[in-house]
Amino acid sequence: MLGRQQLTAVAEARTILLAAIAAIEPGSETVTLVDALDRVSSWDILAPEDLPNCDRSTMDGYAVIAADTFGASQELPAYLEVTGEVLMGAPGTGSISRGNCYKIPTGGLLPDKSDGVVMLEHTVPIDDKLIEVVKGIGTGTNVIRKGDDIRTGALAIAQGQLLRPQELGLLAGLGITDVEVYRRPCVGIVATGDEIVEPDGPAPAGRIRNINSTVLGALLRRQGSAVIDYGIVADNEGSFFSTVEQAVAENDIVLFSGGSSVGMRDLGEQAIARLAGPGILVHGVALKPGKPALIGLSGNTPVFGLPGHPVSAMVCFDFFVKPALARLSGRSGSPDELLPTVRARLKRNINSAAGRLDVIRVQLTIEDDQVVAQPVLGRSGAISTLSRAHGFFLIAEDSQGCNIDESVEVYIYQ
């Protein structure tokens, strides 16, 4: 129990969590390209055809035999006869012989025997049938060959790959309109605490509005998850236990905020202990903010008890919930690898206690052509510190802090 045993290091806690859910197989479904954005491919997708399916021009200009232009310049141009024109959308016709060329648009099919395209800007028309070429080209210049983009049978999309707009474009180019993707995890959110009230009502002395459900719901939707909000639950066994049990039965992951620290009215550990096993995996991590984090597993459903303070809850979400979501979404790679980072010069000394991982929020500015990081200090209950911050850096467990002007790696909030 938290406060009665040594805290678990963050890396160890993540290892325990991911090992516990490693055997869970996410479900899959087939969706159209329109619905596939930000989904994760559940199969390797191989190219069913070459892309492009024929040789094409990448510039407006003239299709030529490159050897006819060798050495051409402003002072000594090459002269070519225009013997045809390629029309967009029309099948390729005609063949080019030495000394001749075809007018061709961007994307036009290359005529037979041609092996390059002279840009329009590098030609001077003499009349309707003759041009000067004032800059020579090599074989293959301004041309994309059949299969240059991707060849038949090549891996187009790997299993576990996130489908961004560019992946959808590749699939459309290959004529693939239906995609097998992993099912979106459904996540239940439970807010606990007799002091919590809804955001749309008054907050008299001793009460605070429910920030965490809004924040966690937004984070989950940004990760592509479906969300069920079970509202605010009172700090009593009857309400809390039954709501958590219902959420576990109806979702792939359950988050409750509050109820994870040591105290007579904190029921999170007891709730997980009552569920189907294996039960509690981790309670208490060497992390600031986020020390009271609780991680459990009921059957195939991870259950996270997040601290009630919003900053702590968000930090724990990043370190523990995100990796679980990635695993249950079928996404390959670590979520940490997907966060953009920047090196920045620290603007002040920051002290840290050895033995814990410290998460330091910062604002980023440019000074003397350098990125500088100004720590945004505040307590874990101060949500405005996150609103003002552009990102965070980490102080490792074996360090006692960072010095002014030290270079730190800042993870950018998205």
C-alpha positions in Angstrom: 0.0 0.0 0.0 1.1 3.6 -0.7 3.0 5.0 2.2 3.7 1.5 3.6 6.2 0.2 1.1 8.9 1.5 -1.2 7.6 3.4 -4.2 7.9 1.8 -7.7 10.2 3.5 -10.2 8.4 4.8 -13.2 10.2 2.6 -15.7 9.5 -0.5 -13.6 5.8 0.4 -13.2 5.5 0.7 -17.0 7.2 -2.6 -17.5 4.9 -4.3 -15.0 1.8 -2.8 -16.7 2.8 -3.6 -20.2 3.8 -7.2 -19.3 0.4 -7.7 -17.6 -1.5 -6.6 -20.7 0.9 -8.0 -23.4 -1.4 -11.0 -24.1 -4.5 -8.9 -24.6 -5.5 -9.0 -28.3 -7.2 -5.9 -29.5 -10.2 -6.5 -31.7 -10.4 -5.3 -35.4 -13.0 -4.1 -37.9 -13.2 -3.0 -41.5 -13.7 0.7 -42.3 -13.8 2.8 -45.4 -11.0 5.3 -46.1 -13.2 8.1 -45.0 -13.4 6.6 -41.5 -9.8 5.4 -41.4 -8.1 8.6 -40.4 -6.0 8.2 -37.2 -6.9 4.5 -37.0 -4.3 1.8 -36.8 -3.9 -0.9 -39.4 -4.4 -4.4 -38.1 -2.7 -6.1 -41.1 0.3 -5.6 -43.3 -1.1 -4.1 -46.5 0.7 -5.0 -49.7 0.5 -3.0 -52.9 -1.8 -4.7 -55.4 -0.3 -2.8 -58.3 2.5 -0.5 -59.3 2.2 3.1 -58.4 2.3 4.9 -60.7 1.1 2.4 -63.2 3.0 3.8 -66.1 5.9 6.3 -66.8 4.8 9.9 -66.3 6.1 13.4 -66.5 6.6 15.4 -63.3 6.8 18.8 -65.2 5.1 20.7 -67.9 7.4 20.7 -70.9 8.6 18.5 -73.7 9.2 14.7 -73.7 12.5 14.1 -75.4 15.3 11.6 -76.0 17.7 13.0 -73.5 20.7 12.5 -75.7 19.3 15.1 -78.1 19.8 17.8 -75.4 23.3 16.9 -74.2 25.4 20.1 -74.0 22.5 22.4 -74.8 22.8 26.0 -73.4 21.7 29.5 -74.0 24.7 30.1 -76.2 24.4 26.8 -78.1 20.8 25.6 -78.0 19.5 22.2 -79.3 16.7 22.4 -81.9 13.9 19.8 -81.8 10.8 19.4 -83.9 7.5 19.1 -82.1 5.7 16.1 -83.6 2.9 15.5 -81.1 1.3 16.4 -77.9 0.3 14.3 -74.8 -3.2 14.9 -73.5 -4.1 14.5 -69.9 -6.3 11.4 -69.2 -5.7 10.0 -72.7 -3.8 6.7 -73.3 -0.3 7.0 -74.5 0.1 7.3 -78.3 2.9 7.8 -80.6 6.6 7.3 -80.4 9.5 9.8 -80.4 12.5 9.5 -82.7 15.8 11.3 -82.6 15.5 15.1 -83.2 11.8 15.1 -82.3 9.7 15.8 -79.1 6.2 15.8 -77.7 4.6 18.6 -75.7 3.6 17.1 -72.4 1.8 18.3 -69.2 2.6 17.4 -65.6 1.3 13.9 -65.0 1.1 13.1 -68.7 2.1 9.6 -70.0 5.5 9.4 -71.5 5.5 8.6 -75.2 7.4 5.5 -76.4 11.2 5.9 -76.8 11.3 9.2 -74.7 13.4 9.1 -71.6 13.2 12.6 -70.1 11.3 15.8 -70.0 12.7 19.3 -70.6 10.9 21.9 -68.5 8.9 24.4 -70.4 11.0 27.2 -68.8 14.1 25.8 -70.5 12.7 26.0 -74.0 12.1 28.8 -76.5 9.4 28.3 -79.2 10.6 29.2 -82.7 7.2 28.4 -84.3 4.4 25.9 -83.9 6.7 23.0 -84.9 10.2 23.9 -83.6 11.7 24.7 -80.2 15.1 25.6 -78.8 16.3 23.7 -75.8 18.5 26.0 -73.7 19.4 23.5 -70.9 20.3 19.9 -71.4 18.9 17.0 -69.3 20.0 13.5 -68.4 18.1 10.3 -68.8 15.2 10.1 -66.4 15.1 13.9 -65.7 11.6 15.1 -64.7 10.2 11.6 -65.1 8.6 9.2 -62.6 8.8 5.6 -63.8 6.2 2.9 -63.4 6.5 1.5 -59.9 8.9 4.2 -58.7 6.5 5.2 -55.9 5.8 1.6 -54.9 5.9 -1.7 -56.7 3.4 -4.6 -56.8 3.7 -6.8 -53.7 5.8 -4.2 -51.7 4.7 -3.4 -48.2 2.5 -0.3 -48.3 1.2 -0.1 -44.7 2.7 -2.1 -41.8 0.6 -3.7 -39.2 0.4 -1.3 -36.2 0.9 1.8 -38.4 -1.1 4.9 -37.7 -3.2 5.9 -40.7 -2.5 9.6 -41.3 -3.7 11.6 -44.3 -0.6 10.6 -46.3 -1.2 6.9 -45.6 -4.8 7.3 -46.8 -3.5 9.0 -49.9 -1.2 6.0 -50.7 -4.1 3.6 -50.2 -6.4 5.6 -52.5 -3.6 5.7 -55.1 -3.5 1.9 -55.0 -7.3 1.6 -55.3 -7.7 0.3 -51.7 -11.0 1.7 -50.3 -11.6 -0.5 -47.3 -9.1 -1.1 -44.5 -8.9 -3.5 -41.6 -8.1 -1.5 -38.5 -7.9 -2.2 -34.8 -11.0 -1.3 -32.9 -10.9 1.9 -30.8 -10.6 1.2 -27.1 -13.5 2.4 -25.0 -12.5 4.1 -21.8 -14.7 4.7 -18.8 -14.0 7.8 -16.6 -15.1 8.0 -13.0 -14.6 11.2 -10.8 -14.6 10.6 -7.1 -14.9 12.9 -4.1 -17.7 14.4 -2.0 -16.1 17.8 -2.6 -16.4 17.6 -6.4 -19.2 19.4 -8.3 -20.1 19.7 -11.9 -18.5 22.6 -13.9 -21.9 24.1 -14.9 -22.9 24.8 -11.3 -21.8 26.9 -8.3 -18.7 25.9 -6.3 -19.3 27.1 -2.7 -16.5 27.1 -0.2 -15.1 23.6 0.3 -16.2 22.5 -3.1 -14.2 22.3 -6.4 -15.4 21.9 -10.0 -14.7 18.6 -11.8 -11.7 19.4 -13.9 -10.3 15.9 -14.4 -13.2 14.4 -16.3 -13.0 17.2 -18.9 -9.2 16.9 -19.2 -9.0 13.1 -19.3 -11.9 12.9 -21.7 -10.2 15.3 -24.1 -6.9 13.4 -23.8 -8.6 10.1 -24.5 -10.4 11.5 -27.6 -7.2 12.9 -28.9 -5.7 9.4 -28.6 -8.6 8.1 -30.7 -10.5 6.4 -27.9 -14.3 6.3 -27.3 -15.2 7.7 -23.9 -18.0 6.9 -21.4 -18.2 9.4 -18.5 -19.8 8.0 -15.4 -20.0 11.3 -13.7 -19.1 12.2 -10.1 -19.3 9.4 -7.5 -19.5 10.0 -3.8 -16.8 8.7 -1.4 -18.8 5.7 -0.1 -18.5 2.0 -0.8 -21.9 1.5 -2.2 -21.7 4.2 -4.9 -18.0 3.9 -5.7 -17.6 0.2 -5.8 -20.7 -0.4 -7.9 -19.8 2.3 -10.4 -16.2 1.0 -10.9 -17.6 -2.5 -11.3 -20.0 -1.3 -13.9 -17.3 0.6 -15.8 -15.0 -2.4 -15.8 -17.8 -4.5 -17.3 -18.5 -2.0 -20.0 -15.1 -0.7 -21.1 -11.6 -1.7 -22.2 -9.9 0.6 -19.8 -11.2 2.4 -16.7 -9.8 5.6 -15.1 -10.9 7.0 -11.8 -9.5 10.2 -10.4 -9.1 10.7 -6.7 -9.3 7.8 -4.3 -5.8 6.7 -5.0 -3.9 8.1 -2.0 -3.7 6.8 1.6 -6.7 7.8 3.6 -9.7 6.3 5.3 -12.1 7.7 2.6 -9.9 6.6 -0.4 -11.5 3.5 -1.7 -9.6 2.9 -5.0 -7.3 0.1 -3.7 -10.3 -1.6 -2.1 -12.4 -1.4 -5.2 -9.7 -3.0 -7.4 -9.1 -5.7 -4.8 -12.8 -6.6 -5.0 -12.7 -7.0 -8.8 -11.7 -10.1 -10.7 -7.9 -10.6 -10.6 -5.1 -10.3 -11.0 -5.8 -7.1 -9.1 -3.4 -4.4 -8.0 -0.1 -4.2 -10.0 1.4 -1.0 -8.7 0.4 1.5 -6.0 2.7 4.5 -5.6 5.4 5.5 -8.0 8.6 7.5 -7.6 7.2 10.4 -9.7 6.6 14.1 -9.0 3.8 15.0 -9.6 1.9 11.7 -9.6 3.2 9.7 -6.6 -0.2 8.2 -5.6 -0.9 6.5 -9.0 -2.6 3.2 -8.7 -2.5 0.6 -11.5 -4.6 -2.6 -11.5 -6.0 -5.2 -13.9 -9.3 -6.9 -13.7 -9.4 -9.7 -16.3 -8.4 -8.0 -19.5 -9.3 -4.5 -18.3 -6.6 -2.1 -17.0 -7.9 0.1 -14.1 -6.0 3.3 -13.3 -6.5 5.3 -10.1 -5.2 8.8 -11.0 -4.5 11.5 -8.4 -7.2 14.0 -7.8 -5.0 17.0 -8.6 -5.3 17.8 -12.4 -1.5 18.2 -13.1 -0.7 14.9 -11.4 -3.5 13.2 -13.2 -2.3 14.4 -16.6 1.3 13.4 -15.8 0.2 9.9 -14.8 -1.9 9.7 -18.0 1.1 10.4 -20.1 3.3 7.9 -18.3 0.9 5.0 -17.8 -2.4 5.4 -19.5 -1.0 6.3 -22.9 1.2 3.2 -23.2 -1.8 1.0 -22.3 -3.9 2.8 -24.9 -1.2 2.3 -27.5 -1.0 -1.4 -26.7 -4.8 -1.9 -26.8 -5.1 0.2 -30.0 -2.6 -2.1 -31.7 -0.2 0.8 -32.3 3.5 -0.2 -32.7 6.3 1.7 -31.0 6.4 3.6 -27.7 4.2 6.7 -27.2 7.3 8.5 -26.0 8.9 8.1 -29.4 6.0 10.0 -31.0 6.3 13.1 -28.9 8.2 16.0 -30.7 11.2 17.2 -28.7 13.5 20.2 -28.8 16.8 21.0 -27.0 16.5 24.1 -24.9 18.7 26.1 -22.5 17.4 26.2 -18.9 16.7 29.6 -17.5 17.1 28.8 -13.8 18.4 26.2 -11.3 16.0 23.4 -10.5 16.5 21.2 -7.4 15.2 17.6 -7.3 15.1 14.9 -4.7 17.2 11.8 -5.7 15.2 8.6 -6.1 12.2 10.0 -8.0 11.5 11.2 -11.6 10.6 14.9 -11.7 8.4 16.3 -14.4 9.2 20.0 -14.9 6.8 22.1 -16.9 8.3 24.9 -19.0 7.5 27.8 -21.3 9.6 28.0 -24.5 10.9 31.3 -26.0 13.7 32.3 -28.4 16.6 34.3 -27.1 19.7 35.1 -29.2 18.6 32.5 -31.7 18.4 29.8 -29.0 15.4 28.0 -27.6 15.2 28.7 -23.8 13.1 26.9 -21.2 11.6 28.9 -18.4 10.2 26.5 -15.7 6.5 27.0 -14.8 6.3 26.3 -11.1 3.3 25.6 -9.1 1.5 22.9 -7.1 0.0 19.8 -8.6 -3.5 21.2 -8.1 -2.8 24.3 -10.3 -4.2 23.5 -13.7 -3.1 27.0 -15.0 0.5 25.8 -14.9 -0.3 23.3 -17.6 -2.2 25.9 -19.6 0.8 28.2 -19.6 3.3 25.4 -20.3 4.5 24.5 -23.8 6.1 21.2 -22.7 8.1 19.5 -20.0 11.5 18.0 -19.3 12.5 15.2 -17.0 15.0 15.1 -14.1 16.1 11.5 -13.7 15.9 9.6 -10.5 19.7 9.6 -10.0 19.9 13.4 -10.3 19.5 16.1 -7.7 18.5 18.8 -10.2 19.6 20.8 -13.2 21.6 24.0 -13.4 20.9 27.3 -15.1 22.1 27.3 -18.8 22.1 23.5 -18.9 20.7 21.9 -22.1 17.6 19.9 -21.5 15.4 17.9 -23.9 11.9 19.3 -23.8 8.9 17.2 -24.8 6.3 19.3 -26.6 2.7 19.1 -25.5 0.3 18.3 -28.3 
